[in-house]
Amino acid sequence: MTTPFRIAIAGLGTVGSGVVKALAARGDDLSHRAGRALQITAMSARDKTRARGFEITGWRDDPLALADSDADVVVELIGGDEGIARSLVERALSNGKHVVTANKALLAKHGLALAKLAEDKGVSLKFEAAAAGGIPIVKVLREDLIAHGVDAVKGILNGTCNYILTEMEASGRSFADVLQEAQAKGYAEADPTLDVGGGDTAHKLCLLASLAFGTAPDLASVAVEGITHITADDIAFASEFGFRIKLLGVARRIGERIDQKVHPAMVRARGPLANVSGAANGVSVDAGEAGSFFFSGRGAGEAPTASAVIADIVEAAAEGDQPSPVFGRSAASLTRLEPADGKAQVTPWYLRFEVLDVPGVLAAIAGHLSEAGVSIESMIQRGRSPGEPVAIVMITHETAQAAVERALKAISASDKVRTRPCMIPMEA
Ligand SMILES: NC(=O)c1ccc[n+]([C@@H]2O[C@H](COP(=O)([O-])OP(=O)(O)OC[C@H]3O[C@@H](n4cnc5c(N)ncnc54)[C@H](OP(=O)(O)O)[C@@H]3O)[C@@H](O)[C@H]2O)c1
């Protein structure tokens, strides 16, 4: 074998620890795969004194020092779209070091500039762990499903949201209740906004869209809606209709435009996405004439994420000074497609109204829907309690989002409507 491939690791938390442990446990096999011995030469994190369950090698107080060390690859596992993570990645690439990262926020925001820098310096920038954790979807989109192009990528990309929705369905409890329990068990962050608000899914989606369509990551164009407004009633009604509610990231190519959005959707209970349960992730890829493909597995956690990071380290070592392009093609050839009018997409909609049970409410709702050109396929009003709030649920025929929104805006203005109406697209 030739000289060892020297690895510097910044961040020794969930993912970083997993990488160190896996390299220790399977280093020999991995070195054979890389064609070079893999050797950790430097590590950094915030707290040197923290017990981590493995031996610290080459500690640096300042993670930026890893970029100036003799490492061949800097593995950035700190996180964040700015600050130390961004500085470290930029400095390591500038110093001609390969970079492996799991940082979707950083790449979603600065992916194009970082890809250009890596290319200029002739080094790798790899990020398999940044989208869907252990599922090797980045490689699939970058290298495998390329012959016939990709029409659409659709995924459950956030384990926290999927865990919450799965638990809400299993237990009939509210979003707030289940979130609190998930936080107590460590499945959700103390500040869950990035997860439940859909932002984390948007980061991952824009990376997958970039790989699938040959575009520069375009986070600003992703329309994002989270799951905080989903009620136990919505989930129960979905189940009654033969559907489940999932938070989806969807990227579609429409001619010379691209539609990217994150939103709760009702998917058929028997379909593959509906059966991605708990903290798992699932991604479906519509690859033109090649057909449709579905991938599922663990999207987060120590071992699955470390698995993806290690695959990147081994690939970077094996490729040496012939790195494969960051997004599957040269940075200069990444295009910018205009955003499509996502609201023009036609689909059936689930609508829920919380209204006062007084005469004329239903007629008023029906009137506004009809004025906006929204026709109703079915309706459920459960129980009657005159003068009290009740839920009315409707399923529309296939309708454009813009028309439904127009109707709901008018309906919301009524003093008989208690809360903002809920609209969720349904799989046709
Ligand atoms: N967790 C997952 O399942 C998962 C899945 C996919 C992608 N990712 C991504 O992987 C990255 C790491 O996530 P994680 O879950 O492993 O995070 P984590 O458990 O919070 O670990 C973060 C590590 O970074 C260190 N750190 C934080 N701020 C620092 C600073 N200013 N200077 C030096 N070190 C600093 C921490 O040091 P101390 O240990 O000393 O506090 C810790 O070791 C993130 O980009 C995340 O989005 C995570």
PDBQT file of the ligand as one rigid body, heavy atoms in Angstrom, charges set to zero:
ROOT
HETATM    1  N1  LIG A 501     -27.294  13.385  14.099  1.00  0.00    +0.000 N 
HETATM    2  C1  LIG A 501     -27.657  12.862  12.936  1.00  0.00    +0.000 C 
HETATM    3  O1  LIG A 501     -28.286  11.814  12.881  1.00  0.00    +0.000 OA
HETATM    4  C2  LIG A 501     -27.312  13.562  11.647  1.00  0.00    +0.000 A 
HETATM    5  C3  LIG A 501     -27.769  13.013  10.430  1.00  0.00    +0.000 A 
HETATM    6  C4  LIG A 501     -27.404  13.615   9.232  1.00  0.00    +0.000 A 
HETATM    7  C5  LIG A 501     -26.614  14.738   9.254  1.00  0.00    +0.000 A 
HETATM    8  N2  LIG A 501     -26.211  15.275  10.447  1.00  0.00    +0.000 N 
HETATM    9  C6  LIG A 501     -25.361  16.476  10.422  1.00  0.00    +0.000 C 
HETATM   10  O2  LIG A 501     -24.094  16.147  10.983  1.00  0.00    +0.000 OA
HETATM   11  C7  LIG A 501     -23.548  17.276  11.622  1.00  0.00    +0.000 C 
HETATM   12  C8  LIG A 501     -23.234  16.914  13.063  1.00  0.00    +0.000 C 
HETATM   13  O3  LIG A 501     -24.422  16.514  13.711  1.00  0.00    +0.000 OA
HETATM   14  P1  LIG A 501     -24.423  15.777  15.134  1.00  0.00    +0.000 P 
HETATM   15  O4  LIG A 501     -25.794  15.278  15.326  1.00  0.00    +0.000 OA
HETATM   16  O5  LIG A 501     -23.290  14.839  15.216  1.00  0.00    +0.000 OA
HETATM   17  O6  LIG A 501     -24.180  17.020  16.108  1.00  0.00    +0.000 OA
HETATM   18  P2  LIG A 501     -23.810  16.974  17.646  1.00  0.00    +0.000 P 
HETATM   19  O7  LIG A 501     -24.056  15.644  18.231  1.00  0.00    +0.000 OA
HETATM   20  O8  LIG A 501     -24.445  18.169  18.245  1.00  0.00    +0.000 OA
HETATM   21  O9  LIG A 501     -22.221  17.195  17.626  1.00  0.00    +0.000 OA
HETATM   22  C9  LIG A 501     -21.639  18.398  17.251  1.00  0.00    +0.000 C 
HETATM   23  C10 LIG A 501     -20.155  18.339  17.531  1.00  0.00    +0.000 C 
HETATM   24  O10 LIG A 501     -19.591  19.581  17.126  1.00  0.00    +0.000 OA
HETATM   25  C11 LIG A 501     -18.826  20.119  18.202  1.00  0.00    +0.000 C 
HETATM   26  N3  LIG A 501     -18.935  21.561  18.162  1.00  0.00    +0.000 N 
HETATM   27  C12 LIG A 501     -20.046  22.320  18.209  1.00  0.00    +0.000 A 
HETATM   28  N4  LIG A 501     -19.744  23.612  18.139  1.00  0.00    +0.000 NA
HETATM   29  C13 LIG A 501     -18.408  23.692  18.075  1.00  0.00    +0.000 A 
HETATM   30  C14 LIG A 501     -17.485  24.745  17.992  1.00  0.00    +0.000 A 
HETATM   31  N5  LIG A 501     -17.866  26.024  17.974  1.00  0.00    +0.000 N 
HETATM   32  N6  LIG A 501     -16.170  24.455  17.920  1.00  0.00    +0.000 NA
HETATM   33  C15 LIG A 501     -15.764  23.172  17.951  1.00  0.00    +0.000 A 
HETATM   34  N7  LIG A 501     -16.588  22.118  18.013  1.00  0.00    +0.000 NA
HETATM   35  C16 LIG A 501     -17.894  22.373  18.064  1.00  0.00    +0.000 A 
HETATM   36  C17 LIG A 501     -19.411  19.549  19.471  1.00  0.00    +0.000 C 
HETATM   37  O11 LIG A 501     -18.426  19.536  20.467  1.00  0.00    +0.000 OA
HETATM   38  P3  LIG A 501     -18.669  18.914  21.946  1.00  0.00    +0.000 P 
HETATM   39  O12 LIG A 501     -18.916  17.447  21.742  1.00  0.00    +0.000 OA
HETATM   40  O13 LIG A 501     -17.396  19.181  22.661  1.00  0.00    +0.000 OA
HETATM   41  O14 LIG A 501     -19.855  19.656  22.481  1.00  0.00    +0.000 OA
HETATM   42  C18 LIG A 501     -19.817  18.154  19.013  1.00  0.00    +0.000 C 
HETATM   43  O15 LIG A 501     -18.739  17.270  19.146  1.00  0.00    +0.000 OA
HETATM   44  C19 LIG A 501     -24.576  18.396  11.439  1.00  0.00    +0.000 C 
HETATM   45  O16 LIG A 501     -24.265  19.137  10.286  1.00  0.00    +0.000 OA
HETATM   46  C20 LIG A 501     -25.868  17.643  11.227  1.00  0.00    +0.000 C 
HETATM   47  O17 LIG A 501     -26.818  18.378  10.505  1.00  0.00    +0.000 OA
HETATM   48  C21 LIG A 501     -26.541  14.709  11.643  1.00  0.00    +0.000 A 
ENDROOT
TORSDOF 0
